[in-house]
Every structure is written in structure tokens, then in C-alpha cells.
């Protein structure tokens, strides 16, 4: 009997020791699951937030970036937008200027580019104070083909100098807190501002001498606007424009090209700009069939401009076809179906990413695998022991 008691007592102790170990292991397993499940949910949410967040790459700038003028002179600044990787569909623009130094005509002071539909404005505030502002809201409408994906002029601000700056400068700036840019690009949220950073202001030096007290400034003369190839070709049709002209009593500071398809660009630093004689060149591609009236205007250092009627030309672009061999076509000519497919909302939104979306995917897989292994071990312990 003592011998049997000793054996039973030993077995009982062993069983108690074994079950205590099993309970500890199962408790540890449950603790791991309690940590792993919330962590997995958190990391998954983090991954979704990273992959859906828009990239604000749109920038705004002034052309020109600086200007010198006299009291009584009128000057203009173009507001240019570079959408970067965004596809801009809406712009709310607010500009700030010194209403003591400038006067802005409320009917023609801010003119938007014709590619936009004006939703509101321009609205002028505090026009006689040092913090005068003007706002306008612009949209491309409901047609996805009109979204802005290349550098585009938004609007032109025209101001008349009314007071000198005493040798210093006065800024024309974008009010960042009142300016918003929206995009319909893949990954861009419907109401998310994609304007990156604070745009740099333009600066103006206003001489206290009135322009009326000096001799009259002669406007520059544009002599010709020529093309590097035929004015007729198939889309997409690329041309190089060359504008020639001179200024008899000053220098030419800008050649402003308008291509007739809603696009406009300025040449401010080449082709003789800054001298009294220019041969300014610029390239442009017409992507759609149609008839376009292109023109150029020269601006001198006294802010006088040439007549547009002397430098203009008409371009006729026909629909391109693959392998047609016509002007403007090539082996990589886009078929008629491609533009429609490119501009539809489905193509914009449903394009599959070429790279794996960012996020802690490896961590999630590792935690999931660890949970499965621990579950199997726990099941084996419960069934086998």
C-alpha cells in the first residue's frame, strides 16, 4: 500500500505539473492573439490611408516674376499653373496686392483663361487698402477631357500704378489660405487641396516719376510669325513658331504666344529677349483636329505692346490615323480610340498600379502566419494531451 500510494502521488504531481505548463502556454498564446489582432487591424488601416492619400504636386507662379514701371503705367501678370502629377478640375484663386500702389479695373482687371468656366467672381475686396484682394472660382466643367494636366495659364491680372515705391518693391501674391486646387486624378480625394506650398510672389518697383512727364514710349513692332513646317498636318501635329520684331526706343521684354487651342506661353529669356530685336522661338503640339488661329504679341520695357494683327497665322490639324504616313504622323501614331479611352473617368480611376502600394504588408503577413502557427500548436496540445 505505501508503494502504490507513492506511485499515485507521483502521477498526480506529474499531471498537476503538466496541466500547469499547458495552462501557462495557452495563456501565453491568448496574450499573443490579444496583441496581434489589434495590431493587424491598425497596420491594415495605416496601409489603406497611405495608398489613398493624394500627392499635392500642383504649383502656381507669376510671369513675369518682377517688373519696373512708372506711376501711371499699366502692367500685367499671368498666373501660371503646373499641375505636376495631378489632374486639375477646379481652382479657387485669391490674389493680394497693395491697393494704395495699384488700381485694378473691376471689369477687366482679372481675366480668366478661356479653357475654364467661371463659377464666381472676380470679387474685389478692400481695393483702397494695402491688403486689397481679388478672387475668382474656375472649373473645367463635367467633361473629363478638359482636366488640366499640362502647364496652363489660369488668368491675367492687370494693374495701373498709382503711387511710387520709393526705391523698394511691392508684391503681387497668392493668398494661400483662400486658394484651393482640386484634382480628379487617381488617388486624389474629391475635396482635397492639391496645391503644394506657398507660391512665390511677383515684385514690382514703381518709380515716383509719372510716365506722363516723359516722352511717349514707342510700341514694339512684330514683323512676322513663321512656322518651321506646313501649317496643315495630322494630329498630333508639332510646330515651332518663330516671332521676329524690334523696338526702336527700348528693349523687348516678352513675346506672348497664343496657340488658339486654349494654350498660351511666354518667352522671356531667349531669342534676343532683353534687346531691341528678337527672333523668339517656341514649340507647341496640337493634339486634336481643328482650325486654330495662333498669334504673338511683343511687350517692351515700357509695357507697350505690338499689334496682334501683324503677327498671326492659321493652323489646320486633321484627325491622325495609324500608318497614314501624313504630316505629323509616325509609327507611334495614336488610334482614334485611344483619346476617348484615356479621358474617361474609368480609365483615370481604375488604372492598376505598376508598383506595390506602400504600407506594412510584410508585417501583416508575418503576424498572420505567426497566428496560424500558434493556433495549430494550441489545437495539437488540446487534442494530444
C-alpha angles and dihedrals in degrees: 000000000000088000093053091046090053092051093048092046091052092048091049091051092047091051091048090049092048095049091047089055092047091050091050091050092048091047090053090048091053091049091053090051091049089057098037098053098054091041091052091050091048094050091047091053090047091053092051092050092051095049095048099044114110122237110233102215102143117116135187127210142171126241114233101025094205139018139186119209145152130248107278095028122122122221137179136212125197116217107218126196126204107191094194107192093343127096104222119213102161137031129186105190127190121181126193125208139159107269090195092059098037141039118206122198106234092212100048106008095101117032120180126218113265092237087076132069111226111233098176140357157316086230117183123205133187091355094175097047133084089253101053116157142186126201135192133175118214134184137181090219128230097311108103089202089072098057113127113247100150135056106290137175109243100188146328123243116204120195136178118216112236102167137027126249095221094238096314130093136253122211134233104203145173114246098228094192091057098038124089135176122194128196136198094202122131109281094015114123118233096245100026117123108232097185107123118220131319115317115235113251127238116240130217130196112202118197114219090226111098115239087225091068094061132068116283115273116238115229118238119255124230108209103183148352111206135177129224092227143010118320089230126067146128124276129294086045120173122200137176115220121205120195119194125192148125144220118219098200106029145357133296111243102179144017110204114201122197114190100193095239097087094275125113132174138179130222109211107156114036144046094051096313106159093038133080094258128050142185098183118185133196134168126224136176125214107210099182135053117257147093115283131190109213124190143166134215124198120214123200132206090267090057092248116141136212123245113269093215093071096057115042138109140184122238123196117201121189128199111277125228132196112267095359091131092214126136113296094019132106145158090293095050112151116240119235091255095059100072091051091049093047097052101045117107089236092059092046096048104032100050107130113236115251092214132047111271114255119257143094096292094144091054092052093050091048093051091046091051091048091051092052093049092049091048091053093048091049091050092049092051092050094047100038100042 
